[in-house]
């Protein structure tokens, strides 16, 4: 398909700027290929609140219907909600229309396997082969798929969380937590009001309307949470929470108005789960080593995978992990489902607060403390990024190196992870150490080494 340009294609789907790379034709072709691969049958379709979501939705619907798939329309809903509906019996698969934390001019299709997990690399390649070969199973006029409305997805998601053994809704209600919640005008506005009401919380909402007009950069990283931090202090709240537009990532702000960093969302929830449930943990190669320290305290083993939710979820399923996730605020609690789920993360944090009796600052301070610096090196489109990363390994023959994903140099109390991006002409350089200065020093050192390789 000649028009697969200016797009980011990965194991989880396709994304691009609407009108430049992501067009109705692209969405149509991906839906036709997906429906041909997994249909005919019922395919769940949910979306975030982006302005372009309605347009992309109709292209996806048309593509699915044309190959005989019925569309199960759940409307604007979080990514984890769509995953939960998809894995229900009788559904052939699911498509999520969302560009996650990307700016509002972007949109995307995230493709789910029938089990509600993202496609594997092999499954994704099968979709691309169908697109490139125009291999679609078009049906006759009398077998065109139908549009089926499904209006209970949000309430089912909430009920599933509150029914978990680890969550005691009454104990949370008794605390009457005051919370400031920033929905960034994304799909969070469709679930968090009802969710917090069920937990008896007093909530001040910021950017609640799910209209897709993100008031700031939508990624829930500390530098984007100034409004939330100020509101937490102004209202004397117990906690601030921020989600991304499709509600699979969660960031926390303490009662002091301090963003805790998205890495510590997973650290806090992992600490709570392991305190209740013995077992192993799965995270990706770039996640904070605080997870390893916490797990060691409970006699648990941490397994690390390549970066990407499907890699984490697949390994968690294989080893029956009790906790999993990614350090970008992506909490995976396998008892519920094997997907990143911000409402699930919120419930675990509130249960921790309710049981511990301390403030979120006090609980956070008691955890192992590390600082992380995330950076990148821009490359020309024809640059050999993976070759440059491999060259780094040969330059450090005596270092302890993990090659799970790119190269990760392991030191006594720190690490630096260098990997070629799968979707952009860049090399990602991330480091973690006891202090930010030490982490920055590692990043600077290895960026300089990469620059030297480029100059050769």
N, C-alpha and C positions, 0 to 999 in steps of 0.2 A: 504494500500500500504506500504509494509515493508520498502521501500526505502525513506520514508519521515523522514530522519535523517539529522542532521547537517544543518537544515533549519530554517529560521525565518518565521513563518506563522502568518499573521495578517489579519485584516479585509480588508486590501488593496491588499493582494496577498501573494506571496512567494518570498523569497530571500535567497541567499547563496553564498558561494565561489564556483566558477566553478571548477568542477572536484572533489570536496570534498562532497558538499551537493547538489549543483545545477548541474544536469546532463541533457543531452538531453532527457532522459527518463522522468525526472521530468517535464520538460517544455512540452513535448508531452502530458503527462497525464493531466496536468492542462489545456492545450488547448482543449483536447478532452472533458474534463468535462465541461469546459466553453461553448464550442460550442454545447454540448448536452443540456445544461441548457437554452441557449439563442438563439440557431439556430433552424432550418437552416436559413440562411440569410447572409447579408454582415457584416463582423466584421472588424473594422479598426485596423490595426497593425502599430504602430510606435515604434521607438527605439532611445536610445541615442547612443553615438559614441563608446561605449566600444568595445575593440578588440574581445570579445566573442559574441558581438551582432549578427553578421552574422550567427554564428552557432546556437545560441538560436532561432533566427528568423526562420530558416528553420524547426526546431523542432516544433515551434508554428504553422507555416504554415501547416505542415503535419498533426498535430493534428486537426486543424480546418477543413481542407479539408476532412479529413477522416470521419467527421460527417456531411458533406454536407454544410459547411459554405464557402462562397466566402470570400477571404482575400482582403481587401482594403489596399493596401500597400502604405503608405505615406513616407517610408524610414526613414532616420535620421531626427528627428524632436523633438521639445520640448514637454514635457508632456502636458502643456496646449493646445498646437496645436492639439495633438491627442484627447484631451477631446472635443475641439470645433468641430472637424470633426465627432466624435462619436455621438454627440447630434443632428447632422443633420438628417432630415427625411430620412427614408429608410435604416438606419444602425441598426443592431441588437445589437451591443455592440462594445467594444474596448478593446484591450490589449496593454499595454505599456511595452516594454522590457527595463528596466532601474533599476539600484540599487541606483538611486538618488545620495546622497552625499557619499555613501560608497566607499571605495578604489577600484582601477581598477580590482582587482582579483574577485570582486563580480559581480553578475548580478541578475536580478529579473524579475518577471512578476507582473505588477500592473493591476488589473482587474477592468474594468469599467462596470457600469450598462448601459442600453440603453440610459439613460438621460445624460451620460457623467460624472456622479459622480462615485466615488469609491463605491465598494460594501458595503452594510451594513453587520453587523455581521451575521445576519440570511442568507443573500444571500451568504456570504462567506462559511458558514457552509454547505449550499446546494452543493457547489462545492466540498468541502472535502468529503461529503457523497458519491458523485458519484465516486470520486477517490478511496476511501476505499472499495467501493462495486463493482468496475469495471463496473459501470453503464454508459455505453457510447452508444449513438445512431449512430452506424456505418451505413454508407450508401452503396448502391451497386455501382459497378464500373461506371455506367452511371450517377450517381448523385454526384460524387466527386466535391468538390468546386473548383472554379477557382481563379487565382491570378489577381486582377484588380489594375492597377497602378493609383495613384491619385497624381498628380504633383503640385497642386495649394494650398496645405494646408498652407504653410508658408505665401504666399501673402494674402490669405484669413484671416489669423490671424491678420496680420498687418493692413489690410484694416478695420477689425472689430474694432480694437482699435482706429484708427484714425477717425473713423466715430462717435465715442461717443460724446455726447453733451458736456461733461466736458473737452474734449481735443480739443485745437485749434492749429492744426499743423503749421499754418502760424505764430502764435505768438511765438511758439518755434523756428521755422526757423529763425525768425528775430533776435533772441538772439545769434545765431551762437555759441552755447555752445561747449567748448573744453572738451572732455571726454576721460578718459582712461578706457577701458573695458577689463576685464579678463574673458575669456570664458572657462578657465581651460581645453582646448582641448575637450570640450564636445559639446552638441548639440547647444549651444549658437552660435557657428560659422555658423550655418545654417540660423539663423534669425536676429541676431543683426546687421550685416553689412547692410543688406537691410532696417532694421528698422531705424537705425540711419541716413541712407542716406535719407529716406523719411522725416525725421525731421530736415534735414539740419545741422546736428552736425558734427564737426571736431573730428574724433575719432582716437585714438591710441590704437590698439588692442594688447593684451597680450594673448598668448596661444590660438590663434584663430582657428587653424586647428582641425577639428572634427575627430581626430584619436584615441581617447580614451586613449592616453598616458598622463595621468594627471601628471603635473610636480610637484605637491604638494598634500597634503591632500585636497581632493576636497570640503570639507564642507566650506562654505563661512563665517567662523567665524574670528574675528579679528586676532587671532594668525596665521592664514594662509594667511593673506593679505599683508605681508611685501613687496613683489615685486610690488604690485599694489600701495601701499601707497608711495613707493619711486618714482614710475613712475609719479604719480600725481604731486608730488613736482617738479620733474625734468622737466616736460613739462608745468608747470604752468596751469594745467587743472582746470576747474570749478568743476569737480566731477569725482570720481572714482566709477565704478560699478563692482561687481563680481556676477556671477551666479553659481549655482551648475551644474553638468553635464546634468541634464534633464530640467534645466531652469524654475523651479517652485519656487526657492528661490532667493532672491535678497539681497545683502549687499551693503552698501554705504561707500565711503571714502570721507572725506571733502576736500575742496581745500587746506587745510593745511596738507594733507597727514595723517589724523587721521581717522581710522575706527570708524564709529559711533555706531557699534554694531547692530546685525540683529534685535533686538527688536525695534530699532528706525526706521527701514524701514517701519514697520506697523504704528508706531506712527506718522511719517511725512505724510504718505499717508492718514491716518485716519483724521488727522487735516485738510488736504486739502479738502477731500470729505465732511466732516461735515460743513466746511465753506461755501460750495456751496449747500449742500443738507441736510435738516433736516431728522432725522430718527435714528433707532436703530443700534447698532453694535454688532457683535458676534465674540468672541475670545475664545481660550481654557483656561483652568484653570491655565496654567503656563505662560501666556502672561503678560507682564509688566503692572503694575497699572497706568502707564502714560496714557494708553488708557482710563481708568476710569476718570482721571483728565481732559483729553482733551474733552471727551464726556460730562462731567458735564458742561464744559464751554459753550457748545452749547445746553444744555438742553436735551441731548440724553441719552438713557439707554444702558448699556453694559450687554449683556447676555453671560455667560460663560458655556462652555461645557467640556466634557472629552477631553483629548488630542487625536488628530487624525483628519485629514482633513474632513473625512466624517461626523463626529459629528458636526463640525463647519458649514459645507455646508448645512447639513440637517436642522439645527436650523435656519440658515440664510434664507433658503427657506420658512420655516414655518412662520416666523415672518415678511418676506419681508424686511430684513435688507438692509440698504443702503451701509454698509461696513462690511467686515469680514476678518478674517485671523488668522494666528498663528505667535507667536513671533520669530520664526526661520527665518524670512524674507519672510514668505509666505503671499503675498497680494492677497486677494480675493475681486474683485469688482463685485458684483452681476449683475450689468447692462450688463456686458460682459458675464460672466458665473460664475458658482459656483465652481471654482477651483483656486488653487494658481497659480499665473501667473506673472513671473518676468518682461516680456516686458510690461505688463499692469502697474506694479509698477513703471517701469522706466518712462513711459508716464506721470503718475500722479506726480512723483517727478519733472520732467522737466517742466510740466505745472505750478506747484507750484513755481519753481524758476523763470519762465518767468513772472508770474503775480506779485510775491512778490517783485522782484528786489533786494533782499538781497542775500548774499552768503548762501550756505547750512549750514555753521558753525553758522551763525547768526540765521537762522531759527531754527536749532536744539537747540541752546542755549536758545531760548525763550520757549521751551517746558518744561514740568515738567521733572526733572532730577532724575533718580534712577540708582542704580548699581545692577547688578544681578550676582550671583555666582551659577554655575551649577556643581554638583558633583554627586558621586554615591558610593554605598557600595556594594562590590562584595559578593556573597553568594555561598554556595554549591548548586549543582543542585537540591538536595532534600530538600532544606531549604524552610520553609513556609514564603515566602516574604510577602504575604498579611496578614498573621497572625501577623507578626512583626509590620507592618504598623498599623493594627487595635489596637495592644497593646499600641502604642504611644498615640492613642486617649484617652484611659482610664487613661493614666498617666497625662493628662492635663485636668481634669474635668471642670476647670473654664475658659479655653481659648475659644475664638471665633473660631470655627472650621467649615470649609467647606468640605463636603465629596463628592463633585461632582465627584472627581477622586482621589482615595487615601485619604489622609488627608492634608488639607491646613490650617495652623495656621495663623490667621489674627490679625495683630496688627495695631496700629494707623497709622504708616507710613511705615510699612514693612510687609512681609509675608514669610513663609517658606512652601514649598510644598513637600510632601513625597509621592511617589507612587511606587508600584511594577511594574517593566517593564513587558510588555506582551510578550517580545521576547528574553530577556536575563535574566540570574540568578543574577539580581542586583536590588537594591532599588535606585531610583533616588531621590536626595535631591537638591532642588533648593530654593534659597532665594533671596529676593529683598529688598533693603533698600535705604535710602538717600545716604549712602556711601558704598564703597566696604568693608571697615573694618566691618561695622555693618552687612552686608550680610554674610560675611565670618564667623563672630561670631555665627550667627544663624545656618549656615551649620555645623560648628564644634560642636555646642551644640547637635544638633539632630543626627549627626553621632555617637557621643559618647553614646547617649541614645539607638540608634539601636545596637551598640556594646554591651551594657549592657544587652539588651534583648537576643541577641545571646548567651551570656555567661550563661544565666540562665539554 
